[in-house]
Every structure is written in structure tokens, then in C-alpha cells.
Amino acid sequence: MHDNYSHIEDGIAYIDENIPGSEEQSNEYTSLMEMYNSQLVHSCSCSEKCNESNCDCLKISGGANYTSELGSHILKLYKIKNENVDFTYPVIECSEYCKCFENCGNRLVQNGPIETLYVTTCKQKSIGLGLFTSQFIGKGTFICEYAGEVITKSEAVRRHQYNEKNCNMNYIFCLNEHVNNTTIQTFIDPRMFGNIGRYINHSCEPKSVIIPVRVNSPIPKLAVFSCVDIFPNEEITCDYGADNLISSISQDLNKVKMCLCGSKMCRGYMPYNVY
């Protein structure tokens, strides 16, 4: 992982990747730590570069995860093209336990964020800080990970309630994955421990999406990919309430906050997560 960024705010620890949340005395936390410390059981034995016919990682992924634009060194997310289908395969990258080369073509998110990002105050100053790019980012490009503390559902609810009571910004991201009629939830909180991804603001007309990508661990990385072309000095945004990525929007209007994204598609309020 190559990450040369840092925080411009005091009191926030910069981390390159997810870390375990504070210790809890519960079976839920024990189970989460067992997942965190375990590794995926498969690895590939490809001699050099991986392809769909011989790579076990790509077979589990249902084919190539990434594809290169002709004449470009940039790898793009292949599965964004299949966003309208009912069933999608997981995105599994090759890991340190695979025998393929580092440039096998199935290693992207693990290499860290792109180098064009910067944090500054948004045009709408009441929003605060936001994440921007100094150079053009083509559609489908991996931008960065949304990294923070991996916490249990119980801890996520406790922190959410604490943030509401104390009027704190809530950064907790709940990823819902539906597998065999079961919902797998992953909770990431970068409020005090996080990377450059914590500065991504909400927009009802987002410029990026978050895709779960697994690199050796059952716990996915929350990988941010551009879903449109992003031009120099534009803000990188994400829809906090995308139905397939974040849990349902609350109908309790007393808890809904006004949305300040200013897009033509603005819904007028911020999504409110119900875990």
C-alpha cells in the first residue's frame, strides 16, 4: 500500500488501511476480530500475469475485475458496466499469497490511492472540507479507499447515537452485501482514524461509487471508483444513500438533515442510515 497523504486537521490519526475498532467484551466483537485476522482460503498459482482461464482469483470473481483503456496505464473497474443486473460476482484481487507478479492486472486497490487528490474548503463553505482532484480522472478509475475503524453493529449504533446527541459529524459507513438470502454488514468509521477518503462529501448526483473489494481478507475494502469523468479541481462526491450500498433512509423527518449538494437531482435532504 502506497499512501503519501496526511490530514490537514488536528486530532485525527492517518491510517492507510482499515484497523480494528476499540475492544469490546462481546461475542460480536470476537467474531469480527476472527474475520479481521483471517485470510481468504484461495490463492492463484499463475506464473506471470493472470487471465480468466487460469487464475483462481478471477474465476471466483466471475471474470476480469479490471480492464485497461487502450493506450492507457489506468486500470478501470470492469463490473461497473454490469450495474443493472440482479446478480454480481465479488471483486477478489490477487494477494501476497498468490504466485503471480505484482503487475498481474488483478492488483489495483491494494496499491493505494491515486496521486492527484487534495483536501480544501468547498465552495459551499457551510459544507466544510471536501476531496478534490488536481488532474482529470476518467470514468471507472480507482480513486482511493474509504478506510477507518472496523466496528461491530452494536458499536456503530452506540457511536451514531453519541454523534447525534453531541451534534457531531457522522462518518460511519454501513455496507450491505446480500449473499444466499443473508445480509452481511460491514461498518467502517473514519471519524478519528481514517484516510483521505473520509473527506468525500455526499451528493445526490455523485461522481463516484463505493465497491467492496477483497484483498486476502473476508472483510472488504470500501473502494471508491469514479462513475463519471471528473475534471481538474472538481470535487469528488458519493451518494451516501445508494440503495445497494448503504442501509435504508429513515422516514423520521426529525432526524433528517437538509442536503447542501446543490445538484439538479438534489433530493432536498441527506440520507439517514438505519442499521
Rosetta blueprint (number, residue, H / E / L):
1 M L
2 H L
3 D L
4 N L
5 Y L
6 S L
7 H L
8 I L
9 E L
10 D L
11 G L
12 I L
13 A E
14 Y E
15 I L
16 D L
17 E L
18 N L
19 I E
20 P E
21 G L
22 S L
23 E L
24 E L
25 Q L
26 S L
27 N H
28 E H
29 Y H
30 T H
31 S H
32 L H
33 M H
34 E H
35 M H
36 Y H
37 N L
38 S L
39 Q L
40 L L
41 V L
42 H L
43 S L
44 C L
45 S L
46 C L
47 S L
48 E L
49 K L
50 C L
51 N L
52 E L
53 S L
54 N L
55 C L
56 D H
57 C H
58 L H
59 K H
60 I H
61 S L
62 G L
63 G L
64 A L
65 N L
66 Y E
67 T E
68 S E
69 E L
70 L L
71 G L
72 S L
73 H L
74 I L
75 L E
76 K E
77 L E
78 Y L
79 K H
80 I H
81 K H
82 N H
83 E L
84 N L
85 V L
86 D L
87 F L
88 T L
89 Y L
90 P L
91 V E
92 I E
93 E L
94 C L
95 S L
96 E L
97 Y L
98 C L
99 K L
100 C L
101 F L
102 E L
103 N L
104 C L
105 G L
106 N L
107 R L
108 L L
109 V H
110 Q H
111 N H
112 G L
113 P L
114 I L
115 E L
116 T L
117 L E
118 Y E
119 V E
120 T E
121 T E
122 C L
123 K L
124 Q L
125 K H
126 S H
127 I H
128 G L
129 L E
130 G E
131 L E
132 F E
133 T E
134 S L
135 Q L
136 F L
137 I E
138 G L
139 K L
140 G L
141 T E
142 F E
143 I E
144 C E
145 E E
146 Y L
147 A L
148 G L
149 E E
150 V E
151 I E
152 T L
153 K H
154 S H
155 E H
156 A H
157 V H
158 R H
159 R H
160 H H
161 Q H
162 Y H
163 N H
164 E H
165 K H
166 N L
167 C L
168 N L
169 M L
170 N L
171 Y L
172 I L
173 F E
174 C E
175 L E
176 N E
177 E E
178 H E
179 V E
180 N L
181 N L
182 T E
183 T E
184 I E
185 Q E
186 T E
187 F E
188 I E
189 D E
190 P L
191 R L
192 M L
193 F E
194 G E
195 N L
196 I H
197 G H
198 R H
199 Y H
200 I L
201 N E
202 H E
203 S L
204 C L
205 E L
206 P L
207 K L
208 S E
209 V E
210 I E
211 I E
212 P E
213 V E
214 R E
215 V L
216 N L
217 S L
218 P L
219 I L
220 P L
221 K E
222 L E
223 A E
224 V E
225 F E
226 S E
227 C L
228 V L
229 D L
230 I E
231 F L
232 P L
233 N L
234 E L
235 E E
236 I L
237 T E
238 C E
239 D L
240 Y L
241 G L
242 A L
243 D L
244 N L
245 L L
246 I L
247 S L
248 S L
249 I E
250 S L
251 Q L
252 D L
253 L L
254 N L
255 K L
256 V L
257 K L
258 M E
259 C L
260 L L
261 C L
262 G L
263 S L
264 K L
265 M L
266 C L
267 R L
268 G L
269 Y E
270 M L
271 P L
272 Y L
273 N E
274 V L
275 Y L
